[in-house]
């Protein structure tokens, strides 16, 4: 029985156009009925619908607020159909529709009501692609976009948006298809939210780096003052910032750790009499190496800065250690726990706590001290 049932399932590649009426659930019952009927009329009047249906190469899957068309003719069929629908909708400004296109495996099944139905990844992904858009959008999966780009006339209409997170944490590559009178050139709201989040993360990286920088400069300043008081020759003011370790569960957050290292290096390099080793020279040293003294000798520095970054949701933990390379001693270390919502206040907090020690350092030039105070 099992083998017979499995043999009945025949998958084939379908070119799917998923259509949805935006804001359908907020409409009155009579308005819902009117819009569904109008949308059906528009869809059935398109040339691509009529051609595919006449050839027996069109499958239809109705939903409450739209439906899916599965073309078994060509990849271009659902795209051309979506453009025909978009042009027709110009005459009905109150009928707000979004569309998604994907090519993938589909199969005809019989549902619990003994009715013919359609299932498969092709249907599911097309629906998720559509769900990433707003009214007027014609979104296509990356797979479809790459195939369409093989034809020169489609290239100007395809605009890559990157990836969108859909159901179950799945990420789907998306392209926006539009021309002068077809589609919606505006960035979908989901991508706008992602863009704002990315900007927020960049600010968080910058602020976390400034947080660590204030303490680093203060630590070097205190060390230099201690050396002068003990009448020993002051060491060369030099530092190497090793790559920060990413301790986040999501390894994709490595960019956050890299960003903090970049910001610290950028700020330290502005101090005139401080020798700062470039990232190019330190990138092959992973965080928390075994022999810091040897690394310091190879790089020609007196101090090593190492640390780690851990991000879980909106919580961020930054560990920073300033190490005296001559004897492998931890001259200074600290841990900062913040959330992305309040991390922007950290710079002034830490800067104020170390400003006194920086300002009192007479061994540094006035210009360098002024820059430290500004950055701190």
Secondary structure as UniProt FT lines:
FT   HELIX           2..8
FT   STRAND          12..21
FT   TURN            22..23
FT   HELIX           24..26
FT   HELIX           29..44
FT   HELIX           47..54
FT   TURN            55..56
FT   STRAND          58..63
FT   TURN            64..65
FT   STRAND          66..71
FT   HELIX           75..89
FT   TURN            90..91
FT   TURN            93..94
FT   STRAND          97..110
FT   TURN            112..113
FT   STRAND          116..119
FT   HELIX           121..131
FT   TURN            135..136
FT   STRAND          138..141
FT   HELIX           142..148
FT   TURN            149..150
FT   HELIX           152..155
FT   TURN            156..157
FT   STRAND          158..165
FT   HELIX           167..169
FT   STRAND          171..177
FT   HELIX           189..229
FT   TURN            230..231
FT   STRAND          238..241
FT   STRAND          245..246
FT   HELIX           251..253
FT   HELIX           254..268
FT   TURN            269..270
FT   TURN            272..273
FT   STRAND          275..276
FT   HELIX           279..282
FT   TURN            283..284
FT   HELIX           292..299
FT   STRAND          303..312
FT   TURN            313..314
FT   STRAND          315..324
FT   TURN            325..328
FT   STRAND          329..339
FT   TURN            340..342
FT   HELIX           343..345
FT   HELIX           346..359
FT   HELIX           366..375
//
